Amino acid sequence: MRTDHGLQVIRIALIGAGRIGTMHAGNIARRVPAAELAAVVDVRLDAAESVAAKYDAKATADLDDVLKDPEIEAVAITSIAAVHSDLVVRAAEAGKAVFCEKPASLDLAEMDRAIQATRKAGVCFQVGFNRRFAADFAAAHAAVVKGEVGTPQLMRSVTRDPGWPAGLSAAVNVKPWTIFRETLIHDFDTLLWLNPGAEPVEVYTRADALVAPQYKDSGLLDTASVMLSFDNGAIATAEANFSALYGYDVRGEVFGSKGMVTAGRHASSPMLQYGEQGISQQTLRSDEEMFGDAYVAEVSQFADAIRTGSAPPVTGEDARRALRVALAAMRSHEERRPVQLAEFG
């Protein structure tokens, strides 16, 4: 652990130099004083070099190269979701603290293997559910915990992405079940977090390919609504869609016996423009716009957890709970019936 002006700095290797990895690299290198971007790893060496060169970090296509480096204390896993759990295990076995983008796994057995590996190694394991670190969502959570909303009765979490990254044709590259395990996984975690002490008992799903129906036969689902019933009586809905033409739309809501809290926003600025066509407002267009500060905060708290030896703010067990709901939602869609969470242990 390097010390810089009295601050213990955690040297982190980034694994995965795609869009989200590039964003995390910039945050680690420039916006988190307690962290240093030591290396960038990607099977595409040119991608690793492109990101690493911006921050004077090492670039490599060989994961073992950084896992064997005693100067590197942690890894940030931002690769494709299918390999997350394997990377968590390998990093833990090498004694590295682990920050892993969601989902930490696509399978419960693999999730358990990752959790066990980090426990056995005694390393910090944090999962990247960024909404928990956004100021408005955190304030809503604090109000619920303080009892200011009373007993939660109705809850809602919404994710509407602004469209396909490279036009509608990009839909064909979306893996089956993405809407549940990689998009709604955020909403499931949000609902679990905003209803502390309660457990989901039943899930019912309706989903379809309404944005790009031509890809439905290949397994694409681009629109979904999931209802969750909790053991404290709360009824929650999580919904997602991949084509909100008006911008990036993420919101949360808890309605309880004493009132309501909401979180999320559409506008990129409070400025309103008045003109011949009426009143207009610029809207957010990406997760980086809405959750820019949250992405920084989650890595900052990860570094703090390593330095202090404290529990990370989002654990592997938290990720497992959200994944369990996602898998139940998938089964509900497949079998067109309500699914009990008890079916998943």
C-alpha positions as a printed NumPy array, in Angstrom:
array([[  0.   ,   0.   ,   0.   ],
       [  1.576,   3.285,  -1.107],
       [  1.326,   6.403,   1.055],
       [  0.84 ,   9.766,  -0.662],
       [  0.921,  12.882,   1.554],
       [ -0.246,  10.816,   4.512],
       [ -3.032,   9.076,   2.551],
       [ -2.779,   5.327,   2.044],
       [ -3.346,   4.726,  -1.669],
       [ -4.722,   1.434,  -2.99 ],
       [ -3.151,   0.24 ,  -6.26 ],
       [ -5.912,  -1.204,  -8.461],
       [ -5.759,  -3.212, -11.683],
       [ -8.717,  -2.8  , -14.018],
       [ -9.892,  -5.971, -15.78 ],
       [-11.892,  -5.128, -18.891],
       [-11.345,  -2.055, -21.067],
       [-14.82 ,  -1.633, -22.543],
       [-17.169,   1.323, -22.047],
       [-17.806,   0.859, -18.341],
       [-14.172,  -0.1  , -17.719],
       [-12.924,   3.038, -19.459],
       [-15.175,   5.134, -17.234],
       [-13.971,   3.377, -14.06 ],
       [-10.348,   3.779, -15.174],
       [-10.74 ,   7.536, -15.353],
       [-12.394,   7.665, -11.933],
       [ -9.734,   5.508, -10.273],
       [ -6.915,   7.49 , -11.833],
       [ -8.284,  11.014, -11.486],
       [-11.21 ,  11.222,  -9.078],
       [-10.484,   8.832,  -6.181],
       [ -7.518,  10.191,  -4.16 ],
       [ -7.228,   6.941,  -2.177],
       [ -6.77 ,   4.849,  -5.334],
       [ -4.241,   4.52 ,  -8.133],
       [ -4.782,   2.874, -11.505],
       [ -1.783,   0.536, -11.63 ],
       [ -2.697,  -1.601, -14.646],
       [ -5.322,  -2.286, -17.296],
       [ -5.969,  -5.859, -18.417],
       [ -7.9  ,  -6.887, -21.505],
       [ -7.665,  -9.848, -23.879],
       [ -7.566,  -7.179, -26.592],
       [ -4.162,  -5.717, -25.825],
       [ -4.803,  -2.675, -28.031],
       [ -7.863,  -1.805, -25.918],
       [ -5.872,  -2.149, -22.705],
       [ -3.079,   0.015, -24.131],
       [ -5.509,   2.695, -25.28 ],
       [ -6.955,   3.121, -21.779],
       [ -3.709,   2.641, -19.84 ],
       [ -1.836,   5.215, -21.917],
       [ -4.163,   7.981, -20.719],
       [ -3.192,   7.423, -17.096],
       [  0.391,   6.199, -17.25 ],
       [ -0.675,   2.698, -16.2  ],
       [  0.649,  -0.681, -17.249],
       [ -1.227,  -2.477, -20.073],
       [ -1.334,  -6.235, -20.488],
       [ -3.425,  -9.048, -21.942],
       [ -2.12 , -11.475, -19.3  ],
       [ -4.246, -11.545, -16.143],
       [ -1.64 , -13.554, -14.25 ],
       [  0.776, -10.716, -14.857],
       [ -1.156,  -8.482, -12.446],
       [ -2.436, -11.192, -10.09 ],
       [  1.172, -12.145,  -9.295],
       [  2.219,  -8.525,  -8.778],
       [  2.617,  -7.924,  -5.   ],
       [  2.332,  -4.167,  -5.526],
       [ -1.228,  -4.496,  -6.792],
       [ -3.682,  -4.831,  -3.909],
       [ -7.045,  -4.885,  -5.666],
       [ -8.804,  -5.465,  -8.948],
       [-11.844,  -3.805, -10.511],
       [-13.679,  -6.297, -12.722],
       [-15.464,  -4.565, -15.606],
       [-15.362,  -7.316, -18.222],
       [-18.349,  -9.1  , -19.781],
       [-20.751, -10.494, -17.188],
       [-20.303, -14.132, -18.211],
       [-16.781, -14.257, -16.76 ],
       [-17.286, -12.144, -13.638],
       [-17.518, -14.98 , -11.111],
       [-14.443, -16.762, -12.479],
       [-12.457, -13.544, -12.268],
       [-13.631, -12.925,  -8.704],
       [-12.405, -16.386,  -7.713],
       [ -9.029, -15.983,  -9.436],
       [ -8.447, -12.572,  -7.901],
       [ -9.428, -13.746,  -4.42 ],
       [ -7.155, -16.765,  -4.662],
       [ -4.344, -14.356,  -5.524],
       [ -5.11 , -12.363,  -2.376],
       [ -6.518,  -9.317,  -4.148],
       [ -9.464,  -7.29 ,  -2.92 ],
       [-12.267,  -7.347,  -5.491],
       [-14.607,  -4.709,  -6.87 ],
       [-16.899,  -6.339,  -9.43 ],
       [-19.409,  -4.638, -11.683],
       [-22.898,  -6.073, -11.531],
       [-23.923,  -8.797, -11.997],
       [-21.206, -10.565, -10.026],
       [-22.474, -13.829, -11.511],
       [-25.194, -15.133, -13.826],
       [-25.691, -18.308, -11.79 ],
       [-26.347, -18.921,  -8.085],
       [-23.865, -21.777,  -7.745],
       [-21.143, -19.632,  -9.324],
       [-22.141, -16.718,  -7.111],
       [-21.724, -18.951,  -4.06 ],
       [-18.327, -20.074,  -5.335],
       [-17.215, -16.447,  -5.669],
       [-18.456, -15.529,  -2.194],
       [-16.744, -18.565,  -0.67 ],
       [-13.462, -17.756,  -2.42 ],
       [-13.404, -14.204,  -1.063],
       [-14.329, -15.381,   2.423],
       [-11.629, -18.039,   2.4  ],
       [ -9.037, -15.529,   1.226],
       [-10.246, -12.901,   3.693],
       [-10.377, -10.204,   1.024],
       [-12.808,  -7.341,   0.542],
       [-15.51 ,  -8.108,  -2.059],
       [-17.739,  -5.265,  -3.251],
       [-20.309,  -5.32 ,  -6.071],
       [-21.108,  -2.282,  -8.215],
       [-24.733,  -1.38 ,  -7.582],
       [-24.27 ,   2.323,  -8.252],
       [-27.74 ,   3.552,  -7.272],
       [-26.925,   3.001,  -3.608],
       [-24.266,   5.708,  -3.903],
       [-26.387,   8.352,  -5.647],
       [-27.297,  11.171,  -3.252],
       [-31.047,  11.026,  -3.866],
       [-31.302,   7.233,  -3.6  ],
       [-29.132,   7.242,  -0.465],
       [-31.344,   9.924,   1.107],
       [-34.456,   7.888,   0.295],
       [-32.894,   4.818,   1.907],
       [-31.954,   6.81 ,   5.014],
       [-35.524,   8.093,   5.359],
       [-36.891,   4.545,   5.157],
       [-34.373,   3.275,   7.724],
       [-35.315,   6.109,  10.115],
       [-38.983,   5.097,   9.864],
       [-40.002,   8.371,   8.246],
       [-42.039,   6.544,   5.592],
       [-43.532,   4.075,   8.031],
       [-44.091,   0.521,   6.872],
       [-43.449,   0.202,   3.113],
       [-46.637,  -0.701,   1.271],
       [-46.047,   0.082,  -2.405],
       [-42.638,   0.279,  -4.049],
       [-41.401,   0.93 ,  -7.546],
       [-38.106,   0.902,  -9.43 ],
       [-37.783,   1.907, -13.073],
       [-34.992,   1.552, -15.631],
       [-35.595,   2.859, -19.132],
       [-32.52 ,   3.026, -21.315],
       [-32.45 ,   5.683, -24.038],
       [-31.926,   3.251, -26.919],
       [-29.547,   0.769, -28.471],
       [-25.882,   1.83 , -28.381],
       [-25.44 ,   1.738, -32.167],
       [-28.968,   1.848, -33.499],
       [-31.705,  -0.779, -33.455],
       [-29.578,  -3.349, -35.283],
       [-27.432,  -3.616, -32.134],
       [-30.358,  -5.428, -30.516],
       [-29.314,  -8.646, -32.182],
       [-26.155,  -8.643, -30.03 ],
       [-28.093,  -8.525, -26.756],
       [-27.787, -11.855, -24.942],
       [-30.949, -13.681, -23.828],
       [-32.035, -12.755, -20.29 ],
       [-30.019,  -9.517, -20.335],
       [-33.038,  -7.501, -19.247],
       [-33.295,  -9.514, -16.015],
       [-29.702, -10.336, -15.079],
       [-27.956,  -7.188, -16.281],
       [-30.589,  -4.418, -16.355],
       [-33.343,  -5.192, -13.845],
       [-30.713,  -6.583, -11.475],
       [-30.214,  -2.915, -10.488],
       [-33.908,  -2.529,  -9.757],
       [-34.084,  -5.733,  -7.761],
       [-31.158,  -4.6  ,  -5.62 ],
       [-32.757,  -1.173,  -5.194],
       [-36.065,  -2.655,  -4.014],
       [-34.342,  -5.025,  -1.592],
       [-32.222,  -2.167,  -0.234],
       [-35.184,   0.206,   0.116],
       [-37.145,  -2.395,   2.1  ],
       [-34.571,  -3.274,   4.788],
       [-35.269,  -6.285,   6.949],
       [-37.871,  -7.676,   4.546],
       [-37.509, -10.639,   2.216],
       [-39.161, -11.186,  -1.182],
       [-41.423, -14.213,  -1.193],
       [-42.993, -14.241,  -4.674],
       [-42.225, -12.93 ,  -8.152],
       [-44.464, -12.609, -11.193],
       [-43.172, -11.452, -14.58 ],
       [-44.552, -10.233, -17.874],
       [-41.988,  -9.549, -20.596],
       [-41.842,  -9.227, -24.375],
       [-39.886,  -7.866, -27.328],
       [-41.862,  -4.725, -28.09 ],
       [-39.039,  -2.429, -29.188],
       [-37.415,  -4.935, -31.559],
       [-39.93 ,  -7.763, -32.12 ],
       [-37.923,  -9.06 , -35.08 ],
       [-35.33 , -10.377, -32.609],
       [-37.755, -12.095, -30.254],
       [-37.091, -15.553, -31.71 ],
       [-33.387, -15.155, -30.899],
       [-34.259, -14.706, -27.24 ],
       [-34.339, -10.915, -26.967],
       [-36.648,  -9.386, -24.392],
       [-36.572,  -5.589, -24.342],
       [-39.565,  -4.757, -22.152],
       [-40.421,  -6.249, -18.77 ],
       [-42.498,  -5.669, -15.662],
       [-41.902,  -7.72 , -12.528],
       [-44.058,  -7.735,  -9.394],
       [-42.486,  -8.709,  -6.082],
       [-44.328,  -9.561,  -2.887],
       [-42.417,  -9.131,   0.392],
       [-42.908, -10.831,   3.717],
       [-43.7  ,  -7.476,   5.393],
       [-46.667,  -7.036,   3.049],
       [-45.05 ,  -4.593,   0.636],
       [-45.898,  -4.972,  -3.044],
       [-43.227,  -3.783,  -5.462],
       [-42.869,  -3.423,  -9.209],
       [-39.672,  -3.296, -11.242],
       [-39.883,  -2.322, -14.882],
       [-37.43 ,  -1.93 , -17.729],
       [-37.423,  -0.932, -21.355],
       [-34.564,  -0.472, -23.81 ],
       [-35.901,   2.473, -25.798],
       [-36.904,   5.602, -23.884],
       [-36.639,   8.154, -26.666],
       [-36.811,  11.077, -24.236],
       [-33.616,  10.109, -22.38 ],
       [-32.191,   7.974, -19.58 ],
       [-34.921,   7.325, -17.017],
       [-34.115,   5.727, -13.653],
       [-36.394,   6.239, -10.648],
       [-37.258,   4.683,  -7.314],
       [-40.213,   5.113,  -4.98 ],
       [-41.334,   3.884,  -1.573],
       [-44.897,   4.616,  -0.438],
       [-45.559,   3.749,   3.189],
       [-47.934,   4.186,   6.098],
       [-46.422,   7.601,   6.967],
       [-45.663,   9.025,   3.542],
       [-43.5  ,   8.553,   0.478],
       [-39.966,   9.067,  -0.792],
       [-38.88 ,   9.232,  -4.429],
       [-35.493,   9.269,  -6.118],
       [-34.282,   9.76 ,  -9.669],
       [-34.567,  12.555, -12.192],
       [-34.997,  13.145, -15.902],
       [-33.498,  16.59 , -16.377],
       [-29.805,  17.224, -16.992],
       [-30.344,  20.812, -15.85 ],
       [-33.148,  22.686, -14.042],
       [-33.186,  25.183, -16.904],
       [-36.499,  25.399, -18.782],
       [-36.658,  26.835, -22.29 ],
       [-39.82 ,  28.661, -23.327],
       [-40.485,  29.067, -27.023],
       [-42.963,  28.881, -29.86 ],
       [-43.328,  25.111, -29.485],
       [-43.942,  25.319, -25.739],
       [-41.723,  24.598, -22.739],
       [-38.814,  22.186, -23.043],
       [-36.038,  20.791, -20.855],
       [-32.831,  18.911, -21.623],
       [-32.815,  15.35 , -20.317],
       [-30.124,  12.949, -19.134],
       [-28.893,  10.583, -21.834],
       [-26.681,   8.047, -20.058],
       [-25.855,   6.317, -16.798],
       [-22.591,   8.253, -16.65 ],
       [-24.525,  11.525, -16.667],
       [-26.965,  10.442, -13.959],
       [-24.617,   8.414, -11.776],
       [-21.24 ,  10.042, -12.436],
       [-20.702,  10.962,  -8.79 ],
       [-22.106,   7.618,  -7.62 ],
       [-19.548,   5.724,  -9.714],
       [-16.801,   7.709,  -7.986],
       [-18.297,   7.217,  -4.527],
       [-18.552,   3.451,  -4.833],
       [-14.868,   3.066,  -5.755],
       [-13.872,   5.547,  -3.043],
       [-15.738,   3.521,  -0.429],
       [-14.192,   0.326,  -1.786],
       [-10.735,   1.792,  -1.225],
       [-11.755,   2.928,   2.263],
       [-12.995,  -0.571,   3.127],
       [ -9.633,  -2.038,   2.112],
       [ -7.655,   0.54 ,   4.092],
       [ -9.757,   0.196,   7.259],
       [-10.554,  -3.509,   7.043],
       [-14.273,  -2.701,   7.314],
       [-17.112,  -4.427,   5.482],
       [-17.784,  -3.064,   1.996],
       [-21.064,  -1.17 ,   1.53 ],
       [-22.388,  -3.7  ,  -1.045],
       [-21.416,  -7.309,  -0.435],
       [-21.425, -10.527,  -2.402],
       [-24.424, -11.598,  -0.333],
       [-26.281,  -8.472,  -1.49 ],
       [-25.504,  -9.405,  -5.089],
       [-26.73 , -12.95 ,  -4.465],
       [-30.085, -11.695,  -3.171],
       [-30.652,  -9.604,  -6.299],
       [-29.565, -12.45 ,  -8.579],
       [-31.986, -14.818,  -6.843],
       [-34.862, -12.459,  -7.675],
       [-33.64 , -12.142, -11.283],
       [-33.589, -15.92 , -11.725],
       [-37.079, -16.2  , -10.218],
       [-38.286, -13.516, -12.649],
       [-36.805, -15.477, -15.545],
       [-38.557, -18.667, -14.453],
       [-41.817, -16.776, -14.042],
       [-41.536, -15.542, -17.621],
       [-40.687, -18.99 , -18.957],
       [-43.439, -20.813, -17.081],
       [-45.97 , -17.951, -17.037],
       [-46.751, -18.322, -13.359],
       [-45.949, -16.713, -10.021],
       [-42.681, -18.118,  -8.657],
       [-41.9  , -18.549,  -4.983],
       [-38.417, -17.431,  -3.951],
       [-38.253, -20.568,  -1.818],
       [-37.81 , -22.489,  -5.07 ],
       [-34.301, -21.02 ,  -5.178],
       [-33.26 , -22.057,  -1.693]])
